[in-house]
Amino acid sequence: MKLEVIDREEYGNFIMTKHHSFLQTPEMGDVFKERGLEVIYLALKDDGIMCAALVTSIKVFGGKKFEVNFGPILSDEKNEFNLLSEFFSKLKTYIKRNGGIQLEISPNIDYKIYDNQYNVSYENDSDLIYTMKKCGFRHQGFPVGYEKQQSIALWQYVKNISNFTDESLTSSFEKDGIYSLKKANSFGIKIRNLEYNELDSFKSLTSSSAQLHNFHDKELEYYQLFYKYFGEKADFLVAEIDFSVYRNELIEKIKELELKISASTSLKKEKKRKEYENQIASHKKRLSEIEQMIKDEKKEKTILSSAIIIYYDLSN
């Protein structure tokens, strides 16, 4: 088998039907190039591509640092460790010949899979770590939490939604999640796409989250490039609250409760009346807070949270 440099198109055609991270897409390669990184598409070939990877390099003191994030992409996952050994061996030779002094790899292989109760449902039995150590790599461990030096997310949450309808998907969440969804709907919270000229709002949220949770954020330019190169393959979504809808919802709830109090005049229903009165007091407090928010923000809609959704078509 030979390790070869291939072009963007050949690489894109190979990974099209393979499970892969967005960090290994040609679109991400375009983003990396715009940000000053060298991008190389490498393929291990033996009568066709056996595995391939998007490799980046950047100049550092004394040479170049190379990275492979969530790669390589394999053609035959049943033969993954043999392919990885061959790929890594030849990759090291390639990098040494091209001025590399450091190589960091985050493989595209699950090490452990946990269920929602944090029970291990799958474990790699350290075969992956053994294979990579045999190739001369040093394992850096699995950091927990956000770290400023950690550029990629090693821990990921995955939910298979292929067999769900809108209704069954909602009911599949835990009770707290279902309650939160109902409250979000009653508060007038909607999901919408951001336009390119609104990305500063997205950046504002990522910056505040980075400060709160102590992780490194990207510059606005990164998100602009992401938007440009991924195009219809990605959406910048935001959850936006309409304070006027929330305010009207609270007013209606207060009216309903006041009617219930009027209809509960007997002594037997005194406990219920007290309950209704407490709910009214709570709603009036929220109403006052909403009125103040509208006054402070000088607008009736505010973005609460955001996310980038990336789409893959594995049907080809």
Stockholm file with secondary structure:
# STOCKHOLM 1.0

chainA/1-316         MKLEVIDREEYGNFIMTKHHSFLQTPEMGDVFKERGLEVIYLALKDDGIMCAALVTSIKVFGGKKFEVNFGPILSDEKNEFNLLSEFFSKLKTYIKRNGGIQLEISPNIDYKIYDNQYNVSYENDSDLIYTMKKCGFRHQGFPVGYEKQQSIALWQYVKNISNFTDESLTSSFEKDGIYSLKKANSFGIKIRNLEYNELDSFKSLTSSSAQLHNFHDKELEYYQLFYKYFGEKADFLVAEIDFSVYRNELIEKIKELELKISASTSLKKEKKRKEYENQIASHKKRLSEIEQMIKDEKKEKTILSSAIIIYYDLSN
#=GR chainA/1-316 SS CEEEEECHHHHHHHHTTSCCCGGGSHHHHHHHHHTTCEEEEEEEESSSEEEEEEEEEEEETTEEEEEEESCCEESCGGGHHHHHHHHHHHHHHHHHHTTEEEEEEECSSCSEEECTTCCEEEECTTHHHHHHHHTTCCCCCCCCSCCTTCCSCSCCCCCCCTTCCHHHHHHTSCHHHHHHHHHHHHTTEEEEECCGGGHHHHHHHHHHHHHHHTCCCCCHHHHHHHHHHHGGGEEEEEEEEEHHHHHHHHHHHHHHHHHHHHTCCSGGGHHHHHHHHHHHHHHHHHHHHHHHHHHHHTSSEEEEEEEEEECCCCCC
#=GC SS_cons         CEEEEECHHHHHHHHTTSCCCGGGSHHHHHHHHHTTCEEEEEEEESSSEEEEEEEEEEEETTEEEEEEESCCEESCGGGHHHHHHHHHHHHHHHHHHTTEEEEEEECSSCSEEECTTCCEEEECTTHHHHHHHHTTCCCCCCCCSCCTTCCSCSCCCCCCCTTCCHHHHHHTSCHHHHHHHHHHHHTTEEEEECCGGGHHHHHHHHHHHHHHHTCCCCCHHHHHHHHHHHGGGEEEEEEEEEHHHHHHHHHHHHHHHHHHHHTCCSGGGHHHHHHHHHHHHHHHHHHHHHHHHHHHHTSSEEEEEEEEEECCCCCC
//
